[in-house]
Each structure stands twice: as structure tokens, then as C-alpha cells.
Amino acid sequence: MMDDDLRTIVAKVFSIPESEVSDNSSPENIESWDSFNGLILVDELENHFKIKFSISEITDVKTVSDIKRHLKNHNVS
């Protein structure tokens, strides 16, 4: 399921427990979410879900909830 996979990937990339990942998770409340790790996250998501995000989608992401919205736009459920 997308939610579980997304939570697992976010937790892995930012080295935090899955229990700390929520829809409101963002660079403001995850210390390791910097621009470099943000790019690693994009790469992990694209590889896992077999999609390609546009630059505008990548720059639009402010929270995990935004990532879910973009995944849904790519028909990931």
C-alpha cells in the first residue's frame, strides 16, 4: 500500500523511526530533511513506484501529504 511504502521510504532516507512519519512531516520538523536528502527521497520514490516526478512537482513538495498528492497524480494508490 502506498501509505506504508511511503512511510518506510521517508523513514529510511531521513534515518528516523517510521512512527515519526506523518502527513505533516516536513523539512521544518525532520532535522535530516535537507536539500540533498530531499533529492535522495525523490530518487527512492521514483525507483520504488516506477514513476518520474517533474521539476515543478519536486519543488512543490513541502510535506509528506504533498508527496501523497503527487503520487496519486501518477496513479499510485
PDB file of N, CA, C and O in Angstrom:
ATOM      1  N   MET A   1       0.837  -1.201   0.000  1.00  0.00           N
ATOM      2  CA  MET A   1       0.000   0.000   0.000  1.00  0.00           C
ATOM      3  C   MET A   1       0.878   1.259   0.000  1.00  0.00           C
ATOM      4  O   MET A   1       1.929   1.296   0.639  1.00  0.00           O
ATOM      5  N   MET A   2       0.435   2.269  -0.715  1.00  0.00           N
ATOM      6  CA  MET A   2       1.256   3.466  -0.883  1.00  0.00           C
ATOM      7  C   MET A   2       1.641   4.101   0.444  1.00  0.00           C
ATOM      8  O   MET A   2       2.806   4.450   0.633  1.00  0.00           O
ATOM      9  N   ASP A   3       0.690   4.265   1.377  1.00  0.00           N
ATOM     10  CA  ASP A   3       0.994   4.940   2.649  1.00  0.00           C
ATOM     11  C   ASP A   3       2.120   4.240   3.414  1.00  0.00           C
ATOM     12  O   ASP A   3       3.043   4.886   3.910  1.00  0.00           O
ATOM     13  N   ASP A   4       2.031   2.919   3.502  1.00  0.00           N
ATOM     14  CA  ASP A   4       3.045   2.164   4.239  1.00  0.00           C
ATOM     15  C   ASP A   4       4.399   2.250   3.557  1.00  0.00           C
ATOM     16  O   ASP A   4       5.421   2.456   4.211  1.00  0.00           O
ATOM     17  N   ASP A   5       4.403   2.091   2.229  1.00  0.00           N
ATOM     18  CA  ASP A   5       5.659   2.162   1.477  1.00  0.00           C
ATOM     19  C   ASP A   5       6.273   3.550   1.596  1.00  0.00           C
ATOM     20  O   ASP A   5       7.481   3.685   1.790  1.00  0.00           O
ATOM     21  N   LEU A   6       5.447   4.570   1.479  1.00  0.00           N
ATOM     22  CA  LEU A   6       5.931   5.949   1.579  1.00  0.00           C
ATOM     23  C   LEU A   6       6.534   6.203   2.958  1.00  0.00           C
ATOM     24  O   LEU A   6       7.618   6.776   3.067  1.00  0.00           O
ATOM     25  N   ARG A   7       5.839   5.781   4.003  1.00  0.00           N
ATOM     26  CA  ARG A   7       6.341   5.971   5.378  1.00  0.00           C
ATOM     27  C   ARG A   7       7.687   5.262   5.549  1.00  0.00           C
ATOM     28  O   ARG A   7       8.611   5.817   6.144  1.00  0.00           O
ATOM     29  N   THR A   8       7.798   4.046   5.031  1.00  0.00           N
ATOM     30  CA  THR A   8       9.039   3.282   5.132  1.00  0.00           C
ATOM     31  C   THR A   8      10.184   3.993   4.418  1.00  0.00           C
ATOM     32  O   THR A   8      11.288   4.089   4.955  1.00  0.00           O
ATOM     33  N   ILE A   9       9.929   4.486   3.221  1.00  0.00           N
ATOM     34  CA  ILE A   9      10.960   5.166   2.428  1.00  0.00           C
ATOM     35  C   ILE A   9      11.391   6.468   3.101  1.00  0.00           C
ATOM     36  O   ILE A   9      12.586   6.747   3.199  1.00  0.00           O
ATOM     37  N   VAL A  10      10.433   7.263   3.563  1.00  0.00           N
ATOM     38  CA  VAL A  10      10.759   8.525   4.236  1.00  0.00           C
ATOM     39  C   VAL A  10      11.598   8.251   5.482  1.00  0.00           C
ATOM     40  O   VAL A  10      12.598   8.928   5.721  1.00  0.00           O
ATOM     41  N   ALA A  11      11.195   7.269   6.268  1.00  0.00           N
ATOM     42  CA  ALA A  11      11.929   6.930   7.493  1.00  0.00           C
ATOM     43  C   ALA A  11      13.351   6.491   7.171  1.00  0.00           C
ATOM     44  O   ALA A  11      14.297   6.876   7.859  1.00  0.00           O
ATOM     45  N   LYS A  12      13.499   5.681   6.118  1.00  0.00           N
ATOM     46  CA  LYS A  12      14.823   5.177   5.730  1.00  0.00           C
ATOM     47  C   LYS A  12      15.726   6.329   5.267  1.00  0.00           C
ATOM     48  O   LYS A  12      16.865   6.450   5.717  1.00  0.00           O
ATOM     49  N   VAL A  13      15.209   7.170   4.369  1.00  0.00           N
ATOM     50  CA  VAL A  13      16.023   8.259   3.812  1.00  0.00           C
ATOM     51  C   VAL A  13      16.475   9.235   4.896  1.00  0.00           C
ATOM     52  O   VAL A  13      17.621   9.686   4.894  1.00  0.00           O
ATOM     53  N   PHE A  14      15.573   9.559   5.820  1.00  0.00           N
ATOM     54  CA  PHE A  14      15.899  10.556   6.843  1.00  0.00           C
ATOM     55  C   PHE A  14      16.387   9.949   8.159  1.00  0.00           C
ATOM     56  O   PHE A  14      16.618  10.668   9.131  1.00  0.00           O
ATOM     57  N   SER A  15      16.544   8.610   8.187  1.00  0.00           N
ATOM     58  CA  SER A  15      17.055   7.903   9.371  1.00  0.00           C
ATOM     59  C   SER A  15      16.258   8.219  10.640  1.00  0.00           C
ATOM     60  O   SER A  15      16.819   8.563  11.680  1.00  0.00           O
ATOM     61  N   ILE A  16      14.939   8.092  10.519  1.00  0.00           N
ATOM     62  CA  ILE A  16      14.052   8.310  11.667  1.00  0.00           C
ATOM     63  C   ILE A  16      13.116   7.100  11.791  1.00  0.00           C
ATOM     64  O   ILE A  16      12.924   6.366  10.822  1.00  0.00           O
ATOM     65  N   PRO A  17      12.531   6.890  12.983  1.00  0.00           N
ATOM     66  CA  PRO A  17      11.571   5.786  13.130  1.00  0.00           C
ATOM     67  C   PRO A  17      10.324   6.032  12.277  1.00  0.00           C
ATOM     68  O   PRO A  17       9.874   7.170  12.139  1.00  0.00           O
ATOM     69  N   GLU A  18       9.774   4.966  11.711  1.00  0.00           N
ATOM     70  CA  GLU A  18       8.555   5.098  10.910  1.00  0.00           C
ATOM     71  C   GLU A  18       7.432   5.751  11.700  1.00  0.00           C
ATOM     72  O   GLU A  18       6.591   6.450  11.135  1.00  0.00           O
ATOM     73  N   SER A  19       7.420   5.522  13.010  1.00  0.00           N
ATOM     74  CA  SER A  19       6.358   6.077  13.856  1.00  0.00           C
ATOM     75  C   SER A  19       6.387   7.608  13.891  1.00  0.00           C
ATOM     76  O   SER A  19       5.400   8.238  14.272  1.00  0.00           O
ATOM     77  N   GLU A  20       7.514   8.206  13.496  1.00  0.00           N
ATOM     78  CA  GLU A  20       7.625   9.671  13.492  1.00  0.00           C
ATOM     79  C   GLU A  20       7.192  10.295  12.163  1.00  0.00           C
ATOM     80  O   GLU A  20       7.135  11.519  12.043  1.00  0.00           O
ATOM     81  N   VAL A  21       6.889   9.467  11.175  1.00  0.00           N
ATOM     82  CA  VAL A  21       6.488   9.976   9.860  1.00  0.00           C
ATOM     83  C   VAL A  21       4.978  10.153   9.821  1.00  0.00           C
ATOM     84  O   VAL A  21       4.230   9.213  10.088  1.00  0.00           O
ATOM     85  N   SER A  22       4.529  11.368   9.486  1.00  0.00           N
ATOM     86  CA  SER A  22       3.093  11.649   9.358  1.00  0.00           C
ATOM     87  C   SER A  22       2.872  12.498   8.108  1.00  0.00           C
ATOM     88  O   SER A  22       3.827  12.904   7.446  1.00  0.00           O
ATOM     89  N   ASP A  23       1.606  12.760   7.795  1.00  0.00           N
ATOM     90  CA  ASP A  23       1.286  13.612   6.655  1.00  0.00           C
ATOM     91  C   ASP A  23       1.891  15.003   6.820  1.00  0.00           C
ATOM     92  O   ASP A  23       2.166  15.686   5.834  1.00  0.00           O
ATOM     93  N   ASN A  24       2.096  15.419   8.065  1.00  0.00           N
ATOM     94  CA  ASN A  24       2.627  16.757   8.335  1.00  0.00           C
ATOM     95  C   ASN A  24       4.146  16.790   8.419  1.00  0.00           C
ATOM     96  O   ASN A  24       4.726  17.852   8.642  1.00  0.00           O
ATOM     97  N   SER A  25       4.798  15.648   8.246  1.00  0.00           N
ATOM     98  CA  SER A  25       6.262  15.626   8.269  1.00  0.00           C
ATOM     99  C   SER A  25       6.794  16.511   7.148  1.00  0.00           C
ATOM    100  O   SER A  25       6.289  16.491   6.026  1.00  0.00           O
ATOM    101  N   SER A  26       7.826  17.289   7.477  1.00  0.00           N
ATOM    102  CA  SER A  26       8.371  18.252   6.515  1.00  0.00           C
ATOM    103  C   SER A  26       9.806  18.602   6.906  1.00  0.00           C
ATOM    104  O   SER A  26      10.285  18.183   7.959  1.00  0.00           O
ATOM    105  N   PRO A  27      10.489  19.370   6.056  1.00  0.00           N
ATOM    106  CA  PRO A  27      11.844  19.800   6.428  1.00  0.00           C
ATOM    107  C   PRO A  27      11.856  20.616   7.727  1.00  0.00           C
ATOM    108  O   PRO A  27      12.890  20.715   8.388  1.00  0.00           O
ATOM    109  N   GLU A  28      10.726  21.191   8.087  1.00  0.00           N
ATOM    110  CA  GLU A  28      10.663  22.005   9.304  1.00  0.00           C
ATOM    111  C   GLU A  28      10.660  21.166  10.577  1.00  0.00           C
ATOM    112  O   GLU A  28      11.065  21.648  11.635  1.00  0.00           O
ATOM    113  N   ASN A  29      10.203  19.900  10.485  1.00  0.00           N
ATOM    114  CA  ASN A  29      10.167  19.083  11.698  1.00  0.00           C
ATOM    115  C   ASN A  29      10.983  17.787  11.595  1.00  0.00           C
ATOM    116  O   ASN A  29      10.979  16.974  12.520  1.00  0.00           O
ATOM    117  N   ILE A  30      11.677  17.598  10.472  1.00  0.00           N
ATOM    118  CA  ILE A  30      12.624  16.485  10.352  1.00  0.00           C
ATOM    119  C   ILE A  30      13.991  17.096  10.077  1.00  0.00           C
ATOM    120  O   ILE A  30      14.251  17.622   8.995  1.00  0.00           O
ATOM    121  N   GLU A  31      14.857  17.014  11.084  1.00  0.00           N
ATOM    122  CA  GLU A  31      16.150  17.694  11.028  1.00  0.00           C
ATOM    123  C   GLU A  31      17.002  17.270   9.828  1.00  0.00           C
ATOM    124  O   GLU A  31      17.704  18.092   9.238  1.00  0.00           O
ATOM    125  N   SER A  32      16.937  15.982   9.470  1.00  0.00           N
ATOM    126  CA  SER A  32      17.787  15.483   8.380  1.00  0.00           C
ATOM    127  C   SER A  32      17.208  15.743   6.988  1.00  0.00           C
ATOM    128  O   SER A  32      17.830  15.386   5.988  1.00  0.00           O
ATOM    129  N   TRP A  33      16.013  16.369   6.911  1.00  0.00           N
ATOM    130  CA  TRP A  33      15.388  16.648   5.613  1.00  0.00           C
ATOM    131  C   TRP A  33      15.976  17.937   5.055  1.00  0.00           C
ATOM    132  O   TRP A  33      15.400  19.015   5.202  1.00  0.00           O
ATOM    133  N   ASP A  34      17.141  17.805   4.409  1.00  0.00           N
ATOM    134  CA  ASP A  34      17.771  18.948   3.764  1.00  0.00           C
ATOM    135  C   ASP A  34      17.658  18.757   2.247  1.00  0.00           C
ATOM    136  O   ASP A  34      17.050  17.791   1.787  1.00  0.00           O
ATOM    137  N   SER A  35      18.236  19.665   1.480  1.00  0.00           N
ATOM    138  CA  SER A  35      18.070  19.584   0.027  1.00  0.00           C
ATOM    139  C   SER A  35      18.694  18.310  -0.547  1.00  0.00           C
ATOM    140  O   SER A  35      18.148  17.715  -1.476  1.00  0.00           O
ATOM    141  N   PHE A  36      19.831  17.892   0.001  1.00  0.00           N
ATOM    142  CA  PHE A  36      20.481  16.680  -0.504  1.00  0.00           C
ATOM    143  C   PHE A  36      19.614  15.452  -0.235  1.00  0.00           C
ATOM    144  O   PHE A  36      19.350  14.667  -1.145  1.00  0.00           O
ATOM    145  N   ASN A  37      19.171  15.285   1.012  1.00  0.00           N
ATOM    146  CA  ASN A  37      18.329  14.129   1.340  1.00  0.00           C
ATOM    147  C   ASN A  37      16.982  14.211   0.639  1.00  0.00           C
ATOM    148  O   ASN A  37      16.362  13.185   0.358  1.00  0.00           O
ATOM    149  N   GLY A  38      16.529  15.420   0.357  1.00  0.00           N
ATOM    150  CA  GLY A  38      15.294  15.581  -0.413  1.00  0.00           C
ATOM    151  C   GLY A  38      15.432  14.977  -1.805  1.00  0.00           C
ATOM    152  O   GLY A  38      14.501  14.352  -2.313  1.00  0.00           O
ATOM    153  N   LEU A  39      16.602  15.168  -2.422  1.00  0.00           N
ATOM    154  CA  LEU A  39      16.852  14.585  -3.744  1.00  0.00           C
ATOM    155  C   LEU A  39      16.959  13.068  -3.664  1.00  0.00           C
ATOM    156  O   LEU A  39      16.498  12.363  -4.561  1.00  0.00           O
ATOM    157  N   ILE A  40      17.559  12.569  -2.603  1.00  0.00           N
ATOM    158  CA  ILE A  40      17.632  11.112  -2.401  1.00  0.00           C
ATOM    159  C   ILE A  40      16.214  10.554  -2.244  1.00  0.00           C
ATOM    160  O   ILE A  40      15.896   9.492  -2.779  1.00  0.00           O
ATOM    161  N   LEU A  41      15.370  11.274  -1.509  1.00  0.00           N
ATOM    162  CA  LEU A  41      13.980  10.843  -1.332  1.00  0.00           C
ATOM    163  C   LEU A  41      13.267  10.754  -2.678  1.00  0.00           C
ATOM    164  O   LEU A  41      12.587   9.766  -2.955  1.00  0.00           O
ATOM    165  N   VAL A  42      13.417  11.777  -3.512  1.00  0.00           N
ATOM    166  CA  VAL A  42      12.792  11.773  -4.843  1.00  0.00           C
ATOM    167  C   VAL A  42      13.251  10.548  -5.628  1.00  0.00           C
ATOM    168  O   VAL A  42      12.433   9.850  -6.226  1.00  0.00           O
ATOM    169  N   ASP A  43      14.549  10.287  -5.627  1.00  0.00           N
ATOM    170  CA  ASP A  43      15.106   9.153  -6.362  1.00  0.00           C
ATOM    171  C   ASP A  43      14.535   7.833  -5.846  1.00  0.00           C
ATOM    172  O   ASP A  43      14.146   6.969  -6.631  1.00  0.00           O
ATOM    173  N   GLU A  44      14.487   7.684  -4.522  1.00  0.00           N
ATOM    174  CA  GLU A  44      13.943   6.456  -3.915  1.00  0.00           C
ATOM    175  C   GLU A  44      12.471   6.264  -4.298  1.00  0.00           C
ATOM    176  O   GLU A  44      12.051   5.158  -4.639  1.00  0.00           O
ATOM    177  N   LEU A  45      11.698   7.345  -4.239  1.00  0.00           N
ATOM    178  CA  LEU A  45      10.272   7.258  -4.571  1.00  0.00           C
ATOM    179  C   LEU A  45      10.065   6.907  -6.036  1.00  0.00           C
ATOM    180  O   LEU A  45       9.234   6.064  -6.372  1.00  0.00           O
ATOM    181  N   GLU A  46      10.831   7.563  -6.908  1.00  0.00           N
ATOM    182  CA  GLU A  46      10.696   7.298  -8.344  1.00  0.00           C
ATOM    183  C   GLU A  46      11.040   5.847  -8.660  1.00  0.00           C
ATOM    184  O   GLU A  46      10.348   5.200  -9.447  1.00  0.00           O
ATOM    185  N   ASN A  47      12.107   5.332  -8.049  1.00  0.00           N
ATOM    186  CA  ASN A  47      12.505   3.946  -8.296  1.00  0.00           C
ATOM    187  C   ASN A  47      11.484   2.963  -7.737  1.00  0.00           C
ATOM    188  O   ASN A  47      11.127   1.986  -8.395  1.00  0.00           O
ATOM    189  N   HIS A  48      11.018   3.227  -6.522  1.00  0.00           N
ATOM    190  CA  HIS A  48      10.076   2.305  -5.882  1.00  0.00           C
ATOM    191  C   HIS A  48       8.737   2.249  -6.608  1.00  0.00           C
ATOM    192  O   HIS A  48       8.198   1.173  -6.865  1.00  0.00           O
ATOM    193  N   PHE A  49       8.211   3.428  -6.934  1.00  0.00           N
ATOM    194  CA  PHE A  49       6.870   3.481  -7.539  1.00  0.00           C
ATOM    195  C   PHE A  49       6.906   3.489  -9.070  1.00  0.00           C
ATOM    196  O   PHE A  49       5.861   3.550  -9.717  1.00  0.00           O
ATOM    197  N   LYS A  50       8.128   3.426  -9.652  1.00  0.00           N
ATOM    198  CA  LYS A  50       8.287   3.373 -11.114  1.00  0.00           C
ATOM    199  C   LYS A  50       7.613   4.568 -11.806  1.00  0.00           C
ATOM    200  O   LYS A  50       6.851   4.409 -12.759  1.00  0.00           O
ATOM    201  N   ILE A  51       7.918   5.764 -11.297  1.00  0.00           N
ATOM    202  CA  ILE A  51       7.360   6.995 -11.864  1.00  0.00           C
ATOM    203  C   ILE A  51       8.486   8.006 -12.032  1.00  0.00           C
ATOM    204  O   ILE A  51       9.621   7.760 -11.624  1.00  0.00           O
ATOM    205  N   LYS A  52       8.160   9.153 -12.640  1.00  0.00           N
ATOM    206  CA  LYS A  52       9.130  10.244 -12.771  1.00  0.00           C
ATOM    207  C   LYS A  52       8.420  11.537 -12.407  1.00  0.00           C
ATOM    208  O   LYS A  52       7.438  11.917 -13.044  1.00  0.00           O
ATOM    209  N   PHE A  53       8.924  12.213 -11.371  1.00  0.00           N
ATOM    210  CA  PHE A  53       8.347  13.495 -10.970  1.00  0.00           C
ATOM    211  C   PHE A  53       8.894  14.610 -11.851  1.00  0.00           C
ATOM    212  O   PHE A  53      10.049  14.571 -12.273  1.00  0.00           O
ATOM    213  N   SER A  54       8.056  15.599 -12.122  1.00  0.00           N
ATOM    214  CA  SER A  54       8.528  16.785 -12.842  1.00  0.00           C
ATOM    215  C   SER A  54       9.239  17.716 -11.854  1.00  0.00           C
ATOM    216  O   SER A  54       9.087  17.580 -10.640  1.00  0.00           O
ATOM    217  N   ILE A  55      10.012  18.657 -12.390  1.00  0.00           N
ATOM    218  CA  ILE A  55      10.702  19.634 -11.537  1.00  0.00           C
ATOM    219  C   ILE A  55       9.680  20.419 -10.718  1.00  0.00           C
ATOM    220  O   ILE A  55       9.908  20.691  -9.539  1.00  0.00           O
ATOM    221  N   SER A  56       8.564  20.783 -11.330  1.00  0.00           N
ATOM    222  CA  SER A  56       7.553  21.568 -10.597  1.00  0.00           C
ATOM    223  C   SER A  56       6.947  20.747  -9.460  1.00  0.00           C
ATOM    224  O   SER A  56       6.642  21.292  -8.399  1.00  0.00           O
ATOM    225  N   GLU A  57       6.772  19.452  -9.670  1.00  0.00           N
ATOM    226  CA  GLU A  57       6.266  18.597  -8.590  1.00  0.00           C
ATOM    227  C   GLU A  57       7.280  18.531  -7.450  1.00  0.00           C
ATOM    228  O   GLU A  57       6.918  18.642  -6.279  1.00  0.00           O
ATOM    229  N   ILE A  58       8.541  18.352  -7.799  1.00  0.00           N
ATOM    230  CA  ILE A  58       9.590  18.240  -6.783  1.00  0.00           C
ATOM    231  C   ILE A  58       9.673  19.520  -5.960  1.00  0.00           C
ATOM    232  O   ILE A  58       9.771  19.463  -4.734  1.00  0.00           O
ATOM    233  N   THR A  59       9.635  20.662  -6.616  1.00  0.00           N
ATOM    234  CA  THR A  59       9.763  21.928  -5.890  1.00  0.00           C
ATOM    235  C   THR A  59       8.500  22.275  -5.114  1.00  0.00           C
ATOM    236  O   THR A  59       8.543  23.102  -4.203  1.00  0.00           O
ATOM    237  N   ASP A  60       7.376  21.653  -5.464  1.00  0.00           N
ATOM    238  CA  ASP A  60       6.104  21.909  -4.776  1.00  0.00           C
ATOM    239  C   ASP A  60       5.999  21.157  -3.450  1.00  0.00           C
ATOM    240  O   ASP A  60       5.177  21.511  -2.605  1.00  0.00           O
ATOM    241  N   VAL A  61       6.811  20.137  -3.260  1.00  0.00           N
ATOM    242  CA  VAL A  61       6.695  19.293  -2.068  1.00  0.00           C
ATOM    243  C   VAL A  61       7.192  20.019  -0.818  1.00  0.00           C
ATOM    244  O   VAL A  61       8.357  20.403  -0.718  1.00  0.00           O
ATOM    245  N   LYS A  62       6.271  20.195   0.128  1.00  0.00           N
ATOM    246  CA  LYS A  62       6.614  20.804   1.420  1.00  0.00           C
ATOM    247  C   LYS A  62       6.386  19.827   2.575  1.00  0.00           C
ATOM    248  O   LYS A  62       6.974  19.974   3.647  1.00  0.00           O
ATOM    249  N   THR A  63       5.527  18.827   2.348  1.00  0.00           N
ATOM    250  CA  THR A  63       5.185  17.854   3.396  1.00  0.00           C
ATOM    251  C   THR A  63       4.979  16.465   2.781  1.00  0.00           C
ATOM    252  O   THR A  63       4.899  16.322   1.561  1.00  0.00           O
ATOM    253  N   VAL A  64       4.896  15.465   3.627  1.00  0.00           N
ATOM    254  CA  VAL A  64       4.591  14.107   3.171  1.00  0.00           C
ATOM    255  C   VAL A  64       3.226  14.079   2.492  1.00  0.00           C
ATOM    256  O   VAL A  64       3.024  13.326   1.539  1.00  0.00           O
ATOM    257  N   SER A  65       2.300  14.884   2.968  1.00  0.00           N
ATOM    258  CA  SER A  65       0.973  14.965   2.351  1.00  0.00           C
ATOM    259  C   SER A  65       1.081  15.409   0.883  1.00  0.00           C
ATOM    260  O   SER A  65       0.353  14.904   0.029  1.00  0.00           O
ATOM    261  N   ASP A  66       1.988  16.352   0.593  1.00  0.00           N
ATOM    262  CA  ASP A  66       2.213  16.794  -0.796  1.00  0.00           C
ATOM    263  C   ASP A  66       2.729  15.634  -1.649  1.00  0.00           C
ATOM    264  O   ASP A  66       2.327  15.477  -2.802  1.00  0.00           O
ATOM    265  N   ILE A  67       3.619  14.826  -1.075  1.00  0.00           N
ATOM    266  CA  ILE A  67       4.153  13.677  -1.808  1.00  0.00           C
ATOM    267  C   ILE A  67       3.014  12.725  -2.175  1.00  0.00           C
ATOM    268  O   ILE A  67       2.947  12.233  -3.301  1.00  0.00           O
ATOM    269  N   LYS A  68       2.122  12.469  -1.217  1.00  0.00           N
ATOM    270  CA  LYS A  68       0.977  11.584  -1.479  1.00  0.00           C
ATOM    271  C   LYS A  68       0.125  12.121  -2.631  1.00  0.00           C
ATOM    272  O   LYS A  68      -0.311  11.365  -3.500  1.00  0.00           O
ATOM    273  N   ARG A  69      -0.103  13.422  -2.625  1.00  0.00           N
ATOM    274  CA  ARG A  69      -0.918  14.041  -3.682  1.00  0.00           C
ATOM    275  C   ARG A  69      -0.269  13.821  -5.049  1.00  0.00           C
ATOM    276  O   ARG A  69      -0.954  13.472  -6.011  1.00  0.00           O
ATOM    277  N   HIS A  70       1.031  14.021  -5.138  1.00  0.00           N
ATOM    278  CA  HIS A  70       1.726  13.841  -6.411  1.00  0.00           C
ATOM    279  C   HIS A  70       1.768  12.363  -6.832  1.00  0.00           C
ATOM    280  O   HIS A  70       1.676  12.054  -8.020  1.00  0.00           O
ATOM    281  N   LEU A  71       1.904  11.462  -5.867  1.00  0.00           N
ATOM    282  CA  LEU A  71       1.871  10.046  -6.185  1.00  0.00           C
ATOM    283  C   LEU A  71       0.506   9.673  -6.766  1.00  0.00           C
ATOM    284  O   LEU A  71       0.418   8.913  -7.731  1.00  0.00           O
ATOM    285  N   LYS A  72      -0.552  10.213  -6.169  1.00  0.00           N
ATOM    286  CA  LYS A  72      -1.908   9.939  -6.676  1.00  0.00           C
ATOM    287  C   LYS A  72      -2.065  10.478  -8.103  1.00  0.00           C
ATOM    288  O   LYS A  72      -2.738   9.863  -8.930  1.00  0.00           O
ATOM    289  N   ASN A  73      -1.449  11.618  -8.383  1.00  0.00           N
ATOM    290  CA  ASN A  73      -1.498  12.189  -9.750  1.00  0.00           C
ATOM    291  C   ASN A  73      -0.800  11.264 -10.756  1.00  0.00           C
ATOM    292  O   ASN A  73      -1.074  11.318 -11.955  1.00  0.00           O
ATOM    293  N   HIS A  74       0.093  10.427 -10.256  1.00  0.00           N
ATOM    294  CA  HIS A  74       0.791   9.454 -11.118  1.00  0.00           C
ATOM    295  C   HIS A  74       0.108   8.078 -11.041  1.00  0.00           C
ATOM    296  O   HIS A  74       0.688   7.058 -11.415  1.00  0.00           O
ATOM    297  N   ASN A  75      -1.122   8.079 -10.551  1.00  0.00           N
ATOM    298  CA  ASN A  75      -1.929   6.858 -10.447  1.00  0.00           C
ATOM    299  C   ASN A  75      -1.333   5.810  -9.517  1.00  0.00           C
ATOM    300  O   ASN A  75      -1.520   4.611  -9.724  1.00  0.00           O
ATOM    301  N   VAL A  76      -0.620   6.260  -8.497  1.00  0.00           N
ATOM    302  CA  VAL A  76      -0.131   5.355  -7.466  1.00  0.00           C
ATOM    303  C   VAL A  76      -1.180   5.329  -6.360  1.00  0.00           C
ATOM    304  O   VAL A  76      -1.578   6.376  -5.848  1.00  0.00           O
ATOM    305  N   SER A  77      -1.626   4.125  -5.992  1.00  0.00           N
ATOM    306  CA  SER A  77      -2.665   4.062  -4.952  1.00  0.00           C
ATOM    307  C   SER A  77      -2.198   3.251  -3.755  1.00  0.00           C
ATOM    308  O   SER A  77      -2.942   3.093  -2.787  1.00  0.00           O
TER     309      SER A  77
END
